[in-house]
Amino acid sequence: MRSILIVAAALAIVAGTVRSADAGYRYPWCLYTMADMSECTFMTLEQCNLSRAGVGGTCYQNPRYLPEPPGARAKARRVQR
């Protein structure tokens, strides 16, 4: 039973790391918390400020943010068909 919990915890950590690494390029705003953690998962500054109000920290623009070029989603849909 203990080994199942360890494996489940390891999978959760890996899944969270992959998600946060991918999210770093998709969201323009980040929150740097008092626990020395950076979370780049906010679409607007207002979203970041609301989260910051609960945990403290500083909101800043994501230096790794890569906006999608205009029409990129429409083009991707056409290719998938």
C-alpha positions in Angstrom: 0.0 0.0 0.0 2.8 2.4 0.9 4.5 1.8 -2.5 1.3 2.7 -4.3 1.1 6.0 -2.5 4.7 6.8 -3.4 4.1 6.0 -7.0 0.9 8.1 -7.1 2.8 11.0 -5.5 5.6 10.8 -8.0 3.2 10.7 -10.9 1.4 13.8 -9.5 4.7 15.7 -9.2 5.7 14.8 -12.8 2.3 15.7 -14.2 2.4 19.0 -12.4 5.9 19.8 -13.6 4.9 19.1 -17.3 1.8 21.2 -17.0 3.6 24.1 -15.4 6.4 24.0 -17.9 4.0 24.1 -20.8 1.9 26.8 -19.1 4.9 29.1 -18.9 4.7 29.8 -22.6 0.9 30.1 -22.9 0.1 32.7 -20.2 1.2 36.3 -20.1 1.2 36.9 -16.3 3.0 35.2 -13.5 2.8 35.3 -9.7 5.9 35.1 -7.6 4.9 34.0 -4.1 6.4 34.5 -0.7 7.4 30.8 -0.8 9.9 31.6 -3.6 7.6 29.9 -6.2 6.7 31.3 -9.6 3.4 30.3 -11.2 2.7 31.5 -14.8 -0.9 30.6 -15.2 -2.8 33.8 -15.5 -4.4 35.4 -18.6 -4.9 38.8 -17.1 -3.2 41.0 -14.5 -6.5 41.0 -12.6 -6.5 37.2 -12.3 -3.0 37.3 -10.9 -3.8 40.1 -8.4 -6.8 38.2 -7.1 -4.7 35.1 -6.5 -1.9 37.3 -4.9 -4.4 38.7 -2.5 -4.8 35.3 -0.9 -1.2 34.2 -0.7 0.9 37.4 -1.0 3.6 37.9 -3.6 4.2 39.9 -6.8 2.6 39.8 -10.2 4.8 40.3 -13.2 4.7 39.9 -17.0 5.9 36.4 -18.1 9.2 36.9 -19.9 8.8 33.5 -21.6 5.3 34.2 -23.0 4.9 33.5 -26.7 1.6 34.8 -28.0 0.0 32.9 -30.9 0.2 34.6 -34.2 -3.2 35.8 -35.5 -5.1 33.1 -37.2 -3.0 30.2 -35.8 -6.0 28.4 -34.3 -8.1 28.6 -37.5 -5.2 27.4 -39.6 -4.6 24.4 -37.1 -8.3 23.5 -37.4 -8.1 23.4 -41.2 -5.0 21.1 -41.2 -6.7 18.6 -38.8 -9.6 17.9 -41.2 
